[in-house]
Amino acid sequence: MYRKTYAEIDGDILTNNIKEITKKYNDYQYYIGVVKNNAYNHGIYVVNNLIAGGINYLAVSSFEECLQIRKYNNEIPILCLEPIDIEYIYDCINNGITITVESLKYLEDLMKLEIKDKLNIHLKIDSGMNRLGFKKRQEVKSAYELINNAKYLYLEGIYSHFATSGISDPFWDIQLKNFEELTKDIDLKTIPIVHLGRSLTLVNHPKISFCNGIRLGIIMFGFNQSLPEEKFYQKMKKNYLTNKYNISPTTRQNDLKLKTAFVLKTKVMSIRKVLPNEFVGYGANILIKEEMDVATLPIGYADGVTKAFKYVWINNELCDILADSMDMLMVKVKKNTKIGDEVEIFGHNISIKDVTSRLNINAYHLFNQISSRVVRLHLSKGVKDEIKY
Ligand SMILES: Cc1ncc(COP(=O)(O)O)c(C=O)c1O
């Protein structure tokens, strides 16, 4: 590592999170780890930690992401959630990638290929989000029949995606009903994997009886988005909404003990004394009133960190960020601060919740905004590895 700006990713925490989730919600056969964008930016290397905890299928957005996983694991089945261009289908077969079929047109194009090896397919149903998938009952039936009659196409799965949590809105129920309606002409029992839910819907609703798979994303990385019992009661006005929206009792018994595994760090790169009436940073608009020590850190908005983070943690203290730029932050520090001192941006002493609420964003956004030039240091079983992609 040349530039001392890095994210420490604790793989063992991720393994434990999955164990905790699969222990409590133990009636699924397929725990599909959604690891798009480099495993929510933790580094795709963590797939093996997730698998060690009980993930037995992976899902990503693109064929590029599928191939990244194959560098670290050749065995685990991988579903690509976006349709892959027909011209790459042979590469999918060669790399054991499961494809999403989301329209009849795509399926017809697929059937024009000369496929001579088994190709795994999951059908995507648009139950209301209007993003991807079949929206017509007749087309679902046609796709089901076409795939089942094609020699090398194998209908391994069917899925949909919920737009909302379904706690204080009716859309979850509407989407579930739409899915049932759209798939009425096909026998779901003949399809090995049926998966509708994601992290939030896992904890907020009872298991859907015909589903044997669940897609886990943000929850694997330590975010348990349903409310603890006390807050739940306040918000749910006793049982009114729980009954109305069929919310699982598991929401109220949501005692999952999950931890975040992402700590963003850097080191002090330079220190200078700034005198009264001098300024700091671009724009010359941060005017200094009293003499102070200012440390420059090698991290900036190109890495995903701005002045809006407000403060960083150095030598057991919060230090105010004075100015930012593309690659560097300037922070006010105590006199004893030295070049090379460790700086935490967030993750341990400054919690991820704290940062997201200050920035008014959610954890998905925060993780995804930390750029790939930030080195990932992977910790597992006491060994620290710098991951080179
Ligand atoms: C189709 C699909 N399934 C599952 C997920 C995982 O969602 P979550 O992180 O809320 O569990 C995503 C996330 O973007 C998704 O697009």
The ligand as an SDF file (V2000), in Angstrom:
LIG
                    3D

 16 16  0  0  0  0  0  0  0  0999 V2000
  -32.8770   -7.6570   -7.3480 C   0  0  0  0  0  0  0  0  0  0  0  0
  -32.2470   -7.3730   -6.0240 C   0  0  0  0  0  0  0  0  0  0  0  0
  -32.3420   -8.2930   -5.0550 N   0  0  0  0  0  0  0  0  0  0  0  0
  -31.8050   -8.0930   -3.8380 C   0  0  0  0  0  0  0  0  0  0  0  0
  -31.1180   -6.9300   -3.5420 C   0  0  0  0  0  0  0  0  0  0  0  0
  -30.5600   -6.7560   -2.1780 C   0  0  0  0  0  0  0  0  0  0  0  0
  -31.2480   -5.7730   -1.4880 O   0  0  0  0  0  0  0  0  0  0  0  0
  -30.9710   -5.4880    0.0540 P   0  0  0  0  0  0  0  0  0  0  0  0
  -29.5880   -4.9400    0.1260 O   0  0  0  0  0  0  0  0  0  0  0  0
  -31.9980   -4.5020    0.4160 O   0  0  0  0  0  0  0  0  0  0  0  0
  -31.0920   -6.7880    0.7510 O   0  0  0  0  0  0  0  0  0  0  0  0
  -31.0010   -5.9470   -4.5150 C   0  0  0  0  0  0  0  0  0  0  0  0
  -30.2660   -4.7260   -4.1840 C   0  0  0  0  0  0  0  0  0  0  0  0
  -30.0270   -3.8290   -4.8750 O   0  0  0  0  0  0  0  0  0  0  0  0
  -31.5830   -6.1640   -5.7920 C   0  0  0  0  0  0  0  0  0  0  0  0
  -31.5270   -5.2540   -6.7660 O   0  0  0  0  0  0  0  0  0  0  0  0
  1  2  1  0
  2  3  1  0
  2 15  2  0
  3  4  2  0
  4  5  1  0
  5  6  1  0
  5 12  2  0
  6  7  1  0
  7  8  1  0
  8  9  2  0
  8 10  1  0
  8 11  1  0
 12 13  1  0
 12 15  1  0
 13 14  2  0
 15 16  1  0
M  END
$$$$
